[in-house]
Amino acid sequence: MTDSVPVDGESTVPVPPTAPADAPEAPPATLWDRMRDDPQYAPEHLALEAVRRLGPEAARWVARERAARPDVPADELADQAVRRFLGLARLSGAVSGVAGLPGAVIDVGVLAWTQARLVLHVAAAYGVDPTHPDRATDLLVLQRVHKVAESARLALGVAAGRERAGALFGMAGERPLGRVMLQLGVRLAQMAGIRAAKRVVAKVVPGAAIVLGTWANSSATTDLAGRARALYRHGPDALPRQRRP
């Protein structure tokens, strides 16, 4: 059975009773494997896994905050979430300790994961269910992987199908690791709002990682936070949609 917490006196956010209190700070190993095996759909795999793992965390967070401060405004909760995850995003560009392309891929993956946590917590702050599958669509549009909700849903459906097929049959074949890592890095950098070339330079040039990584992560995440707040204040139906001919 699922409990719920009231928000703004009317709408509620479900609270999964068995969800862990804290989600992992970085993408789990199983997600990295899935994204490496299917780098073309890495953002979609990350969005699906984020809603599964991070949505329950956001729901529990807002339940705790509402229980402790029943009258706290939604904007104040959103501010709290943005501050927390913006701080984590600023750190994520220099914590992997890995140089070159592998370090760049790890960094942008951690950043995209942190940004997903931010978006789902902002959704919960405004009374939008962070565990609903539609939040994966929100993530892909807010993070500008897709321009409209319809194309995001289609890509998520493809990724979910490939995920099921991979679980049954495994990889179709081996590919050069360097090429896979480059494609994965580019796709995750697109999701995180960071140019892949800049992230690679930040990891390869000594001393550049902290300065460039912190600035780029902060700027991209601040922009994303503004878009998420604007969306969830008005409800997820405000997402851009395909125009009908």
C-alpha positions in Angstrom: 0.0 0.0 0.0 1.2 3.5 -0.8 0.8 6.5 1.5 0.6 10.1 0.3 1.4 13.5 1.6 -0.8 16.5 0.9 0.7 19.5 -1.0 -1.0 22.9 -1.3 -4.0 21.6 0.6 -5.3 19.6 -2.4 -2.9 17.6 -4.5 -0.8 14.8 -3.1 2.6 13.1 -3.7 2.6 9.3 -3.2 5.2 8.0 -0.8 6.4 4.5 -1.7 6.6 2.7 1.7 9.6 0.5 0.8 11.8 3.1 -1.0 15.2 3.7 0.4 15.7 7.0 2.2 18.7 8.0 0.1 19.5 7.1 -3.6 23.0 6.6 -4.9 25.1 9.7 -5.5 26.1 8.4 -8.9 24.5 6.2 -11.6 24.5 2.5 -10.4 26.7 0.0 -12.0 23.8 -1.7 -13.7 22.9 1.5 -15.4 26.4 2.2 -16.6 26.4 -1.3 -18.1 23.1 -0.6 -19.9 24.3 2.8 -21.2 27.6 1.3 -22.4 25.8 -1.5 -24.2 23.3 1.0 -25.8 25.0 4.4 -25.9 22.7 5.8 -28.5 19.8 5.7 -26.0 21.9 6.5 -22.9 19.8 9.6 -21.9 16.6 7.5 -22.1 18.1 4.7 -20.0 19.2 7.2 -17.4 15.8 8.9 -17.3 14.0 5.7 -16.8 16.4 4.5 -14.1 16.3 7.9 -12.4 12.5 7.8 -12.0 12.7 4.3 -10.6 15.5 5.1 -8.1 15.3 8.8 -7.5 11.6 9.4 -7.6 10.9 7.5 -4.4 13.7 9.4 -2.7 12.1 12.7 -3.8 8.7 11.6 -2.5 10.1 10.7 0.9 12.0 13.9 1.1 8.9 16.1 0.5 6.9 13.9 2.9 9.5 14.6 5.7 9.6 18.3 5.0 5.8 18.6 4.9 5.5 16.7 8.1 8.0 18.9 9.9 6.7 22.2 8.3 3.1 21.7 7.1 2.8 25.4 6.0 6.1 25.6 4.1 5.5 27.2 0.6 6.3 25.1 -2.4 8.7 27.7 -3.7 10.7 27.4 -0.5 11.0 23.6 -0.8 12.0 24.0 -4.4 14.7 26.5 -3.3 16.0 24.0 -0.8 16.2 21.3 -3.4 18.0 23.5 -5.9 20.6 24.6 -3.4 21.3 21.0 -2.4 21.8 19.6 -5.8 23.4 22.6 -7.3 26.1 22.2 -4.7 26.5 18.5 -5.6 26.7 19.5 -9.3 29.5 21.9 -8.7 31.5 19.2 -7.1 30.8 16.4 -9.7 33.2 17.8 -12.3 36.4 17.0 -10.3 35.6 14.0 -8.1 36.0 11.0 -10.3 39.8 11.1 -10.2 40.0 9.6 -13.6 41.8 11.3 -16.5 41.0 11.4 -20.2 37.9 10.2 -21.9 36.8 7.7 -19.2 36.9 10.4 -16.6 34.9 12.8 -18.9 32.2 10.1 -19.4 32.0 9.5 -15.6 31.8 13.2 -14.8 29.0 13.9 -17.3 27.1 10.8 -16.2 27.3 11.8 -12.6 26.2 15.3 -13.5 23.2 14.1 -15.5 22.2 11.9 -12.6 22.5 14.8 -10.1 20.4 17.0 -12.4 17.7 14.3 -12.6 17.6 14.3 -8.8 17.2 18.0 -8.8 14.3 17.9 -11.3 12.5 15.1 -9.5 12.8 16.9 -6.1 11.5 20.2 -7.7 8.6 18.2 -9.1 7.8 16.8 -5.6 8.1 20.3 -4.1 5.3 21.5 -6.3 3.0 18.5 -5.7 3.8 16.6 -8.9 4.4 12.8 -8.4 8.1 12.2 -8.9 7.6 8.5 -9.2 5.2 8.7 -12.2 6.7 7.3 -15.5 5.8 10.6 -17.2 8.7 12.2 -15.2 11.1 10.4 -17.5 9.5 12.4 -20.4 9.9 15.6 -18.4 13.6 14.9 -17.8 14.4 14.4 -21.5 12.5 17.6 -22.5 13.8 19.7 -19.6 17.4 18.5 -20.3 16.8 19.3 -24.0 17.6 15.8 -25.2 14.2 16.0 -27.1 12.3 19.1 -28.1 8.8 17.9 -27.5 7.1 15.3 -25.2 5.9 13.1 -28.0 9.4 12.4 -29.4 10.7 11.8 -25.8 8.0 9.2 -25.1 8.7 7.4 -28.4 12.5 7.3 -27.5 11.7 6.1 -24.0 9.6 3.3 -25.4 12.4 2.2 -27.7 14.9 2.3 -24.8 12.6 0.3 -22.6 12.2 -2.3 -25.3 15.9 -2.5 -25.8 16.4 -2.8 -22.1 14.1 -5.8 -22.0 15.7 -7.4 -25.1 19.2 -6.9 -23.5 18.1 -8.6 -20.4 16.9 -11.6 -22.4 19.6 -11.8 -25.1 22.5 -9.7 -24.0 24.6 -7.6 -26.3 24.3 -8.1 -30.0 28.0 -7.8 -30.5 31.2 -6.2 -29.3 32.3 -2.8 -30.6 35.5 -0.8 -30.1 35.5 0.5 -26.5 36.9 3.9 -27.5 34.1 4.5 -30.0 31.5 3.4 -27.5 32.9 5.7 -24.8 33.0 8.7 -27.1 29.4 8.2 -28.2 28.3 7.7 -24.6 30.2 10.8 -23.5 28.6 12.9 -26.2 25.1 11.7 -25.4 25.4 12.2 -21.7 27.0 15.6 -22.2 24.0 16.6 -24.3 21.7 15.5 -21.5 23.7 17.4 -18.9 23.9 20.5 -20.9 27.7 20.4 -21.3 29.7 20.3 -24.5 31.6 17.1 -24.6 34.8 18.8 -25.9 34.9 21.1 -22.9 34.5 18.3 -20.5 37.3 16.3 -22.2 39.6 19.3 -22.1 38.8 19.8 -18.4 39.9 16.2 -17.7 43.0 16.2 -19.9 44.6 19.5 -19.2 46.2 19.6 -15.7 44.6 22.0 -13.4 41.7 22.8 -15.7 39.2 20.2 -14.4 38.2 22.0 -11.2 37.8 25.5 -12.8 36.1 24.5 -16.0 34.2 21.6 -14.5 32.7 23.7 -11.6 31.7 26.6 -13.9 30.2 24.5 -16.6 28.3 22.3 -14.1 27.0 25.2 -12.2 25.8 27.1 -15.3 24.1 24.1 -16.9 22.4 23.0 -13.6 21.2 26.5 -12.8 19.6 26.8 -16.2 17.9 23.4 -15.8 16.6 24.4 -12.3 15.0 27.5 -13.7 13.2 25.4 -16.5 12.1 22.8 -14.0 10.6 25.4 -11.6 8.8 27.1 -14.4 7.4 23.8 -15.6 6.2 22.4 -12.3 4.7 25.7 -11.1 2.2 25.3 -14.0 2.0 21.5 -14.1 3.7 19.0 -16.5 1.0 19.6 -19.1 3.0 22.7 -20.0 5.7 20.7 -21.7 6.2 21.5 -25.4 4.2 19.2 -27.6 4.3 18.3 -31.3 2.2 20.7 -33.4 -0.5 19.0 -35.3 -0.6 19.6 -39.1 
